[in-house]
Amino acid sequence: MAKSTPPGLLLLALIPLALPAGLSAQNEPDGTLKLETYLDWEWVADPRISPDGSQIIYTQSWVDKQNDRRSSSIYIMDADGERRRRLVEDGSSPRWSPSGDRILFTAEGDPEGTQIFVRYMDAEGAITQVTHLENGPGNVEWSPDGTQIAFTMSVDSDHPWPISLPGRPDGANWTEGPKVVDRLVYRRDRRGYIDEGYSHLFVVPADGGTARQLTDGDWNHNGVAWTPDGAEILFTSLRVEDAEHEWRQSDIYSVAVASGEITRLTDRSGPDGSPVPSPDGSMIVYTGNDLTTDTYITRKIHVMNRDGSNSRMISDGFDRQASGMIWAADNSGVYMTVRSEGTSNLYFASVDGGVSQVTEGNHMLSVASIGAGMAVGTLSDYHRTGDVIAFALNNPDEVTQLTDVNSDILAGVTLGDVEEVWYKSVEDYDIHGWIIKPPDFDPSKQYPLILAIHGGPHGMYNVGFNFGWQNHAANGYVVLYTNPRGSSGYGSAFGNSIKNAYPGKDFDDLMAGVDLVIDRGYIDEQNMFVYGCSGGGVLTSWVVGHTDRFAAASANCPVTNWLSFVGTTDGASWYRNFEHFPWDDPSEHLRRSPLMYVGNVTTPTMLMTGEGDLRTPMPQTEEYYQALRVLKVPTAMVRFKNEWHGTSSTPSNFLRTHIYLREWFEKHRRGGSVTDE
């Protein structure tokens, strides 16, 4: 498929993003993946099949080089992939109306911000802005009859402590009043301002008009699932008095669209959520589990009657996390995307109990919609960058790739081979990982190694295409990435093996992987490097405090001091990490803090964090940086602008992250350039 640069960006595509002078650690040979190729990369997402099964709509995103952002258009094609063309210039989250005569989507509108739009699918193709909201909508869904659109939106709450100041002259220019916070869990936007609002449900006429609020109060309402008769909307919510348990306590409710009457459908101690009604409206499938202190939870799949009665688990014995549940047309069960051991495939859970696998393959397959006997989604693997696919549910082995958005820029490019590995670690744990080799790999030569560590810590590296790692390989590095204990996708016991012990033996898992690759005989042990962000930043800073085997490291967006982290992160999820509060017993918080081992560090260690990071706040980086400076360990602190949690949300910062990273490794190589043969 030819590259589809949007009108107005044809000339802009020739304008490079400015980068700091001197940053040029790019040594990709001709015919390999170059970093600048990222500026021409495209992504597809959210494919939706039409009600009659004849057409598919999806979003296709690209890098807007002039404005340093990723933008998206809505495309349409026949169900066989033919007649691909752009339908809407700027938009995302497209959804077919129940009759297929319209689509809704979200885009920038008036007033400034995200709004809901409707496009008619006739020859005229008229587009109408349906909402004029002050806050952006989420979870946008058609009503079953196509006359209304439901969505969630943040609503400002009442000031918790209003006061009246005496003596203010008329027209006086006084300082704005303070923000008063009186609850444990609150949200902050990317600028650090406190958001005291709550998420509520709304409906708006599909032809446009005034949005009507269905729920109110000190609740956060998440998700929108219409019942087939259009009378009710299902949602998940948590009462504010339970906010300290937000990550493990929620229930499913229904709200009557006509009256606003709310009915609680689940009532147990534990999190229930993601409700989806069956096509005939008689049942609701949802996920949930009993209250637990486990840090990693594989939520079970349940079915109940529409009124909440006769709840029963249908996934007994299935120990993997499901997402994106879609009912079979005959009400027999739900299809769902399941991630397991670095892959992702489609599974089916029967209402009679039992889970079976529908598709198989060493890939990342995610099904977004099902209709007319067809499943539509996206698929990526080691060397396929992610495209829209489709297959018949009665023939899931025949998967058809419908798009090929990056084939033009990858023409003539040789990618690094990827090798899957399993190896033993301490306590006889089986650890899963992968090795990417340079495109011109010669096992008789010595290569520098990069160890990449994922975040979470309950994350999962996978077999999907990774631009950054392939670019490292193009620059002459062998890349090792693994799923140490605590990772998701390997069952509850594996995920919970770091409970109240993080970091800990996951460090041993990582080092066992490094030893495995060294034993292959092609690694230059003097030039090994390590990096990771978030949980990966935690472990990177832990690694350098426990070994000196790496020539250089980059601890990105790390937590280095669990004690100070408790009161500065943007939520209460830190409850999960330790058995006791730090004011009751700070010993484990200190023992698991990389800062407590900074005196052991001799490895040159860079830190890279977004200045707007609220999840692993900048003071965590600053504490570790200051300690390294005092101890005269080579270090640098890179503070990224316009970044929240991570360092690559904008295209230019993606480039900067990789350049700074390899510049740091190159600067601290041992005995000659890491790219020298």
Disulfide bonds with the S-S distance in Angstrom:
Cys533-Cys557 1.61
